[in-house]
Amino acid sequence: MLFDLRSPGRRRIVKTVYVTLALLMGGGLVLFGIGGEVSGGVVDAITGTNGGGDDGSDRFEEREERALAATRADPEDAAAWGELARARFQLASVGDNVNAETGTFTADGRTKLRQATAAWEKHVEVADEPDDRLAAVIAQAYIQLGEPAKAAGAQEVITEARPRAGVFAQLAVYAYAAGQTRRGDLARDRALELTDRE
């Protein structure tokens, strides 16, 4: 049995493990402010930081700059265009690009989303097979920009790579939102057919 405490060595090991866990939990609560309503703890008070870290915008800006340089060096580099689209979407989602109270994109955030979708369109143009994982992100960008028809186009990339019921159901939602009833019906029917198989 794992916790057979009859042997003295095992009893000491179990005590040590539990004391260590208690110290880690207590240290996390007090030293780092974990679980509190305010951010930070004793360590943050001593170092003068707020414990929250940055919002990632510097890192995303660097990624955007590297990807932009790569697209300028080779305009036919599909991976670079994809990375540029991804970095711009991530930039749109942090800092002043998002209204913290409403969770909606600000004007600057919407501009970054448009730049992300433009990079995506170039990626699709030069790629043999567009990145289906990136397509899922870009579909969300198009929805935020009020362009469900383009979101449906991005979703079709996903249906080709991962033909599953949920993927086709999402395509139907985008198509119906765009007023493309025929496209929506076809996607809905395919989703139902795949649901029966799954």
Residue pairs with C-beta under 8 A, 6 or more apart in sequence:
3 14
4 10
5 11
5 14
28 34
28 35
29 35
29 36
29 41
30 41
30 42
31 41
31 42
31 43
32 40
32 41
32 43
32 44
32 51
33 39
33 40
33 41
33 42
33 44
33 51
34 41
39 50
39 51
39 52
40 49
40 50
40 51
40 52
41 51
43 51
44 50
44 51
55 94
55 95
56 90
56 94
57 91
57 94
57 95
60 87
60 90
60 91
60 94
61 91
63 83
63 86
63 87
63 90
64 84
64 87
64 88
64 91
66 83
67 80
67 81
67 83
67 84
67 87
67 119
68 84
70 77
70 80
70 83
70 84
71 77
71 80
71 81
71 84
71 119
71 122
73 80
74 80
75 126
76 126
77 126
78 123
78 126
78 127
78 128
78 130
81 119
81 120
81 122
81 123
81 126
81 127
82 119
82 120
82 123
82 127
82 130
82 131
82 134
84 119
84 123
85 116
85 117
85 119
85 120
85 123
85 134
85 137
85 138
86 116
86 134
86 137
88 112
88 113
88 115
88 116
88 119
89 112
89 113
89 116
89 137
89 138
89 141
91 97
91 112
92 98
92 105
92 109
92 110
92 112
92 113
92 116
92 141
93 109
96 106
96 108
96 109
97 105
97 106
97 108
97 109
97 112
98 104
98 105
98 106
98 109
99 105
99 106
105 113
105 144
110 144
110 145
113 141
113 144
113 145
114 145
116 138
116 141
117 138
117 141
117 142
117 145
117 147
117 150
120 134
120 135
120 138
120 141
120 154
123 130
123 131
123 134
124 130
124 157
129 161
130 157
131 157
132 157
132 158
132 160
132 161
132 162
135 154
135 155
135 157
135 158
136 154
136 155
136 158
138 154
139 151
139 152
139 154
139 155
139 158
139 170
139 174
140 151
142 148
142 150
142 151
142 154
143 151
143 174
143 177
148 174
148 175
148 177
148 178
149 174
149 178
149 180
151 174
151 177
151 178
152 171
152 174
152 175
152 178
152 180
152 183
155 167
155 170
155 171
155 174
156 171
158 167
158 170
158 171
159 167
159 168
159 171
159 187
159 190
163 190
163 194
164 194
164 198
165 191
165 192
165 194
165 195
165 198
166 191
167 191
168 187
168 188
168 190
168 191
168 194
169 187
169 188
169 191
171 183
171 184
171 187
171 191
172 184
172 185
172 187
172 188
172 191
173 184
175 181
175 183
175 184
175 187
176 184
